[in-house]
């Protein structure tokens, strides 16, 4: 073996054994799932950096500092309200500073989190293309739409569709949080062919010991003898989905079941949030069993949710070509478990059904039997469901699954290093002060 080849192998080994700087590029406000992944990395002696495109007023900087050594926020978010003279004059300087700081970051690996794929494409092409690059689509357009025509009709820009394909094909690895087999169903939909990288990791939105609370012994249902269901998460303003949401909630509250909502809409500026939520729920019957609450911080919402009986999961979709209901998961799954809540879920949500059946943590419903949900709840051994939730959150846990994540990151870095002519052509300084 030649001397330079020996030196290269030794250099790669030393590099792989050294402390890494993990950059998370979030093209929108980072989710609690990203927080948990970063916190797990940080706790295992990795340096974590967050580069996020969002406004500071909808971003809990103090909270996320627990998971990241360094945070760079654009304080600029692309939306309809962004493009007015007053807002542009206020935000453009922040955006320029953000871009300058982004260009100066020299990570050892990048995890680019979806939301706006065109931003990830630009980040890959002009900022971080020479570094090991992981694409984490979060929600996939190629999963949501059966063809390009439907996607465009729904209002998705063509450049965003092309950007998603680019991100899939130009990354060194993929992290995805849905069904383990979901990547097999991306082709012959929006795009006839997608050349995926060889490396991928299925990583669920796991629980974290940081947020788990004891089972609440003083639930509201013990006082009023009525079931209480809580929904955490995103709301939609799509006309069809507003009708579906209202039908579901109204069918539940008619049975004298309390339905509580803590809505989040982090994809839009803060000043648009109230109107968005009101529009999303304007068809819901406003009776004493429907409760709309203000959003809370992650730790506060877990404790608050623990006083209810069930977490709620529904698809809100009727399009058979949309695979998101079958394959998609989200951060609220872990939030429900952390709060000690079993699930009430739509049986079209195949991956959710797989998880709840595996651990015995839920009650399913469909459009035909939702009107008898209260009867089914009464026939359920709730104490057994609670016991199963306690067991589940010990194994469905981010720290327990950390070795899989760490192994994947090392594989991606190693693959990138061994496929470049000069594996150390970019900076790899591990100084925490840089």
C-alpha positions as CSV (number, residue, x, y, z in Angstrom):
1,X,0.0,0.0,0.0
2,X,1.4,3.4,-0.9
3,X,2.3,5.8,1.9
4,X,-0.3,8.5,0.8
5,X,-3.1,5.8,1.0
6,X,-2.0,4.8,4.5
7,X,-2.0,8.5,5.6
8,X,-5.5,8.9,4.1
9,X,-6.9,5.9,6.0
10,X,-5.4,7.1,9.3
11,X,-6.7,10.6,8.7
12,X,-10.2,9.4,8.1
13,X,-10.1,7.2,11.2
14,X,-8.9,10.1,13.3
15,X,-11.6,12.4,11.8
16,X,-14.3,9.8,12.5
17,X,-13.2,9.5,16.1
18,X,-13.1,13.2,16.8
19,X,-15.9,15.5,18.0
20,X,-18.3,16.5,15.2
21,X,-20.1,19.7,14.5
22,X,-23.7,19.0,13.4
23,X,-25.5,21.8,11.6
24,X,-29.2,21.7,11.4
25,X,-30.5,23.9,8.6
26,X,-34.3,24.4,9.1
27,X,-36.1,26.1,6.3
28,X,-38.9,27.1,8.7
29,X,-39.3,27.1,12.5
30,X,-37.7,24.1,14.0
31,X,-39.9,21.5,15.6
32,X,-39.7,19.8,18.9
33,X,-38.5,16.6,17.2
34,X,-35.4,18.6,15.9
35,X,-34.9,19.8,19.5
36,X,-34.9,16.3,20.8
37,X,-32.5,15.0,18.2
38,X,-30.1,17.9,18.7
39,X,-30.3,17.6,22.5
40,X,-29.5,13.9,22.3
41,X,-26.4,14.7,20.1
42,X,-25.3,17.5,22.4
43,X,-25.6,15.2,25.5
44,X,-23.3,12.8,23.7
45,X,-20.6,15.4,23.2
46,X,-21.4,16.6,19.7
47,X,-21.5,20.4,19.0
48,X,-24.9,21.3,17.6
49,X,-25.6,24.4,15.5
50,X,-29.0,25.6,14.4
51,X,-29.5,27.7,11.2
52,X,-33.2,28.6,10.9
53,X,-35.3,30.7,8.5
54,X,-38.0,32.1,10.7
55,X,-39.0,35.2,12.6
56,X,-37.6,35.5,16.1
57,X,-41.0,36.4,17.6
58,X,-42.4,32.9,16.8
59,X,-39.2,31.2,17.8
60,X,-38.5,30.3,21.4
61,X,-34.8,31.0,21.4
62,X,-34.2,30.5,25.1
63,X,-35.8,27.1,25.0
64,X,-33.8,25.9,22.0
65,X,-30.5,27.0,23.5
66,X,-30.8,23.9,25.7
67,X,-30.3,21.8,22.6
68,X,-27.9,23.9,20.5
69,X,-24.5,25.3,21.2
70,X,-25.0,28.0,18.6
71,X,-28.2,29.4,17.0
72,X,-28.4,31.7,13.9
73,X,-31.9,32.9,13.1
74,X,-32.8,34.9,10.0
75,X,-35.6,36.9,11.7
76,X,-37.1,36.8,8.2
77,X,-39.8,34.5,7.0
78,X,-41.0,34.1,3.4
79,X,-44.8,34.7,3.3
80,X,-47.4,36.9,1.6
81,X,-47.1,39.5,4.2
82,X,-43.3,39.6,3.9
83,X,-43.4,41.3,0.5
84,X,-44.4,44.7,1.4
85,X,-42.2,47.8,1.6
86,X,-42.4,48.3,5.3
87,X,-41.7,44.7,6.2
88,X,-38.9,44.4,3.6
89,X,-37.1,47.5,4.9
90,X,-37.3,46.0,8.5
91,X,-36.3,42.4,7.7
92,X,-33.8,42.6,4.8
93,X,-30.8,43.8,6.9
94,X,-31.4,40.8,9.2
95,X,-31.6,38.4,6.2
96,X,-28.3,39.8,4.9
97,X,-26.6,39.3,8.2
98,X,-28.0,35.8,8.4
99,X,-26.6,34.9,4.9
100,X,-23.2,36.2,5.9
101,X,-23.2,34.1,9.1
102,X,-24.4,31.0,7.2
103,X,-21.6,31.3,4.8
104,X,-19.0,31.3,7.6
105,X,-20.2,28.1,9.2
106,X,-18.0,25.1,8.5
107,X,-19.9,22.0,9.8
108,X,-18.8,18.4,9.7
109,X,-22.2,17.3,8.5
110,X,-25.5,19.1,7.6
111,X,-29.0,17.9,8.4
112,X,-31.4,20.0,6.2
113,X,-34.9,19.9,7.5
114,X,-37.8,20.4,5.0
115,X,-40.6,22.8,5.0
116,X,-39.4,24.9,2.0
117,X,-37.4,22.7,-0.3
118,X,-36.3,25.6,-2.5
119,X,-34.4,27.0,0.4
120,X,-32.7,23.7,1.1
121,X,-31.7,23.5,-2.5
122,X,-30.1,26.9,-2.4
123,X,-28.4,26.0,0.9
124,X,-27.0,22.8,-0.7
125,X,-25.9,24.5,-4.0
126,X,-24.4,27.7,-2.6
127,X,-23.5,27.1,1.0
128,X,-23.0,23.5,2.1
129,X,-22.5,21.4,-1.0
130,X,-19.0,20.3,-0.1
131,X,-20.0,18.9,3.3
132,X,-21.8,15.6,4.1
133,X,-25.4,16.5,3.5
134,X,-28.5,14.8,4.9
135,X,-32.0,15.7,3.7
136,X,-34.8,15.4,6.2
137,X,-38.0,16.2,4.2
138,X,-40.2,16.1,7.2
139,X,-43.4,16.1,5.1
140,X,-43.0,14.9,1.5
141,X,-44.7,16.5,-1.5
142,X,-44.1,13.3,-3.5
143,X,-46.1,11.5,-0.9
144,X,-48.9,14.0,-0.6
145,X,-49.8,14.3,-4.4
146,X,-50.3,11.5,-6.9
147,X,-49.2,13.6,-9.8
148,X,-47.8,17.0,-10.7
149,X,-51.1,18.4,-12.0
150,X,-52.8,17.9,-8.6
151,X,-49.8,19.4,-6.8
152,X,-49.9,22.5,-9.0
153,X,-53.7,22.8,-8.7
154,X,-53.3,22.8,-4.9
155,X,-51.1,25.8,-5.2
156,X,-47.6,24.2,-4.8
157,X,-45.1,26.1,-7.0
158,X,-43.4,24.0,-9.7
159,X,-40.0,25.2,-8.5
160,X,-40.8,23.6,-5.1
161,X,-41.6,20.3,-6.7
162,X,-38.4,20.4,-8.6
163,X,-36.5,21.4,-5.4
164,X,-37.8,18.3,-3.5
165,X,-36.5,16.0,-6.3
166,X,-33.2,17.8,-6.3
167,X,-32.9,17.4,-2.5
168,X,-33.6,13.7,-2.7
169,X,-31.1,13.2,-5.5
170,X,-28.3,15.4,-4.3
171,X,-28.0,14.4,-0.6
172,X,-25.7,11.9,0.9
173,X,-28.4,10.4,3.0
174,X,-32.0,10.8,4.0
175,X,-33.7,10.8,7.4
176,X,-37.5,10.2,7.4
177,X,-40.0,9.9,10.2
178,X,-42.9,8.1,8.7
179,X,-43.5,4.4,7.8
180,X,-40.2,2.5,7.4
181,X,-41.2,1.6,3.8
182,X,-42.5,5.0,2.7
183,X,-39.5,5.9,0.5
184,X,-40.5,3.0,-1.8
185,X,-43.7,4.8,-2.8
186,X,-42.3,8.2,-4.0
187,X,-41.8,7.4,-7.7
188,X,-44.4,7.4,-10.5
189,X,-46.3,10.2,-8.8
190,X,-45.1,13.8,-9.2
191,X,-41.9,12.5,-10.6
192,X,-41.5,9.3,-12.7
193,X,-38.1,8.6,-11.3
194,X,-36.2,9.7,-8.1
195,X,-32.7,8.6,-7.6
196,X,-32.4,8.2,-3.9
197,X,-29.1,8.0,-2.1
198,X,-28.0,4.6,-0.8
199,X,-28.1,5.7,2.9
200,X,-31.3,6.4,4.8
201,X,-32.6,6.3,8.3
202,X,-36.1,5.9,9.6
203,X,-36.3,7.9,12.8
204,X,-39.6,8.4,14.6
205,X,-40.6,11.4,16.6
206,X,-39.6,9.7,19.8
207,X,-40.3,10.6,23.4
208,X,-37.8,12.3,25.6
209,X,-37.2,11.8,29.3
210,X,-37.0,15.6,29.6
211,X,-40.7,16.0,28.8
212,X,-42.3,12.8,30.3
213,X,-44.6,13.6,33.2
214,X,-46.2,11.1,35.7
215,X,-49.7,9.8,35.0
216,X,-52.1,12.5,36.2
217,X,-54.4,11.2,38.9
218,X,-56.6,14.3,38.8
219,X,-58.0,14.2,35.3
220,X,-60.9,16.4,34.4
221,X,-63.1,13.4,33.6
222,X,-63.1,12.3,37.2
223,X,-64.9,15.5,38.1
224,X,-67.5,15.8,35.3
225,X,-67.7,12.1,34.3
226,X,-67.2,13.0,30.6
227,X,-64.3,12.0,28.4
228,X,-61.8,14.7,27.5
229,X,-59.9,14.5,24.2
230,X,-57.1,16.9,23.3
231,X,-55.6,17.8,19.9
232,X,-52.1,19.3,19.7
233,X,-50.6,20.6,16.6
234,X,-51.1,22.1,13.2
235,X,-54.4,23.4,11.8
236,X,-55.4,23.8,8.1
237,X,-57.2,26.5,6.2
238,X,-57.8,24.4,3.1
239,X,-61.6,24.7,2.3
240,X,-62.1,20.9,2.1
241,X,-60.1,20.2,5.3
242,X,-62.0,22.9,7.2
243,X,-65.2,21.0,6.4
244,X,-63.7,17.7,7.5
245,X,-62.2,19.1,10.7
246,X,-65.6,20.6,11.7
247,X,-67.5,17.4,10.9
248,X,-65.2,15.3,13.1
249,X,-65.2,17.7,16.0
250,X,-69.0,18.2,15.8
251,X,-69.6,14.5,15.7
252,X,-67.5,14.1,18.9
253,X,-68.9,17.0,20.9
254,X,-72.5,15.9,20.1
255,X,-71.8,12.8,22.2
256,X,-71.0,15.1,25.2
257,X,-67.3,14.4,24.8
258,X,-65.1,17.4,25.5
259,X,-62.7,18.3,22.7
260,X,-59.7,20.6,23.4
261,X,-57.4,22.2,20.9
262,X,-54.0,23.8,21.4
263,X,-53.2,25.0,17.9
264,X,-49.8,25.8,16.4
265,X,-49.2,27.6,13.1
266,X,-45.5,28.3,13.1
267,X,-45.3,28.5,9.3
268,X,-46.8,32.0,9.2
269,X,-45.9,35.3,11.0
270,X,-47.3,35.8,14.4
271,X,-49.6,38.7,13.4
272,X,-51.5,36.3,11.1
273,X,-51.9,33.5,13.6
274,X,-55.2,34.5,15.2
275,X,-57.1,35.0,11.9
276,X,-55.7,31.7,10.5
277,X,-56.9,29.7,13.5
278,X,-60.3,31.3,13.5
279,X,-60.7,30.6,9.8
280,X,-59.7,27.0,10.2
281,X,-62.3,26.4,12.9
282,X,-65.1,28.7,11.8
283,X,-67.4,25.7,10.9
284,X,-67.1,24.1,14.3
285,X,-70.1,24.2,16.6
286,X,-69.2,26.5,19.5
287,X,-70.8,24.6,22.4
288,X,-69.7,23.9,25.9
289,X,-67.9,20.7,24.8
290,X,-65.6,22.5,22.4
291,X,-62.5,24.3,23.9
292,X,-60.0,26.4,22.0
293,X,-56.9,27.1,24.1
294,X,-53.8,29.3,23.6
295,X,-50.7,27.5,22.5
296,X,-48.2,26.7,25.3
297,X,-44.5,25.9,25.4
298,X,-43.4,22.3,25.0
299,X,-43.0,21.5,28.7
300,X,-46.1,23.4,29.7
301,X,-48.3,21.7,27.1
302,X,-47.2,18.2,28.2
303,X,-48.2,18.9,31.8
304,X,-51.4,20.6,30.7
305,X,-52.4,17.7,28.4
306,X,-51.9,15.2,31.1
307,X,-55.2,16.2,32.7
308,X,-57.1,14.9,29.6
309,X,-57.9,11.3,28.7
310,X,-56.9,10.9,25.1
311,X,-54.7,12.5,22.4
312,X,-56.4,12.8,19.0
313,X,-55.0,11.9,15.6
314,X,-56.9,12.3,12.4
315,X,-56.0,12.6,8.7
316,X,-58.3,15.5,7.6
317,X,-57.8,14.2,4.0
318,X,-60.1,12.5,1.6
319,X,-57.9,12.1,-1.4
320,X,-56.9,8.5,-1.9
321,X,-53.8,9.5,-3.8
322,X,-52.5,11.3,-0.8
323,X,-50.3,8.8,1.1
324,X,-49.6,11.1,4.1
325,X,-52.5,9.7,6.1
326,X,-51.1,6.2,5.7
327,X,-47.4,6.9,6.2
328,X,-47.1,10.1,8.2
329,X,-46.2,10.7,11.8
330,X,-45.5,13.8,13.8
331,X,-44.2,15.3,17.0
332,X,-47.6,15.2,18.7
333,X,-47.4,11.4,18.8
334,X,-44.6,11.6,21.3
335,X,-46.2,14.6,23.1
336,X,-49.3,12.4,23.8
337,X,-47.2,9.6,25.2
338,X,-45.1,12.0,27.2
339,X,-48.3,13.3,28.8
340,X,-49.4,9.8,29.6
341,X,-52.2,9.7,27.0
342,X,-53.4,6.9,24.8
343,X,-54.6,7.8,21.4
344,X,-57.9,8.0,19.6
345,X,-57.0,7.8,15.9
346,X,-58.4,7.4,12.4
347,X,-57.9,3.9,11.2
348,X,-56.7,5.2,7.8
349,X,-53.5,6.3,9.6
350,X,-51.7,3.0,9.0
351,X,-48.3,3.8,10.6
352,X,-50.1,5.2,13.7
353,X,-52.2,2.0,13.8
354,X,-49.0,-0.1,13.6
355,X,-47.5,1.7,16.5
356,X,-50.7,1.7,18.7
357,X,-51.3,-2.0,17.9
358,X,-47.7,-2.9,18.7
359,X,-47.8,-1.2,22.1
360,X,-51.6,-1.4,22.9
361,X,-52.0,2.3,23.3
362,X,-55.0,3.4,21.3
363,X,-58.6,3.3,20.1
364,X,-59.3,3.5,16.4
365,X,-62.3,5.1,14.6
366,X,-63.5,5.7,11.1
367,X,-66.1,7.9,9.5
368,X,-68.9,5.3,10.0
369,X,-68.4,4.5,13.7
370,X,-67.2,7.9,15.1
371,X,-70.8,8.6,16.2
372,X,-70.5,5.7,18.6
373,X,-67.1,6.7,20.0
374,X,-68.3,7.4,23.5
375,X,-69.8,3.9,23.8
376,X,-66.5,2.4,22.6
377,X,-64.5,4.5,25.2
378,X,-66.7,3.2,28.0
379,X,-66.1,-0.4,26.9
380,X,-62.3,0.2,26.9
381,X,-60.0,-0.8,29.8
382,X,-58.5,2.6,30.3
383,X,-56.2,1.7,33.1
384,X,-54.6,-0.9,30.8
385,X,-54.1,1.7,28.1
386,X,-52.4,4.0,30.6
387,X,-50.1,1.2,31.8
388,X,-49.1,0.4,28.1
389,X,-48.4,4.1,27.5
390,X,-45.9,4.1,30.5
391,X,-44.2,1.1,29.0
392,X,-44.2,2.5,25.5
393,X,-42.5,5.8,26.3
394,X,-39.6,3.9,27.8
395,X,-38.8,2.1,24.5
396,X,-40.2,4.7,22.1
397,X,-37.5,7.0,23.3
398,X,-35.0,9.2,21.5
399,X,-32.1,8.3,23.8
400,X,-32.7,4.6,23.4
401,X,-32.6,5.1,19.6
402,X,-29.6,7.4,19.6
403,X,-27.1,4.7,18.7
404,X,-28.9,4.2,15.4
405,X,-28.7,7.9,14.7
406,X,-25.1,8.1,15.5
407,X,-24.2,5.1,13.4
408,X,-26.1,6.7,10.5
409,X,-24.3,10.0,10.8
410,X,-20.9,8.3,10.8
411,X,-21.9,6.2,7.8
412,X,-22.9,9.4,5.8
413,X,-19.7,11.2,6.8
414,X,-17.5,8.2,6.0
415,X,-19.3,7.7,2.6
416,X,-18.7,11.4,1.7
417,X,-15.1,11.3,2.8
418,X,-14.3,8.2,0.8
419,X,-16.0,9.4,-2.4
420,X,-14.2,12.8,-2.5
421,X,-10.8,13.1,-4.1
422,X,-9.7,15.2,-1.1
423,X,-11.7,14.3,2.0
424,X,-10.4,17.2,4.0
425,X,-10.9,20.0,1.4
426,X,-13.2,21.7,3.9
427,X,-12.6,23.0,7.4
428,X,-13.0,20.5,10.2
429,X,-11.8,22.6,13.2
430,X,-13.5,21.3,16.3
431,X,-13.0,24.4,18.4
432,X,-16.3,25.1,20.2
433,X,-15.6,28.8,20.1
434,X,-15.7,28.9,16.3
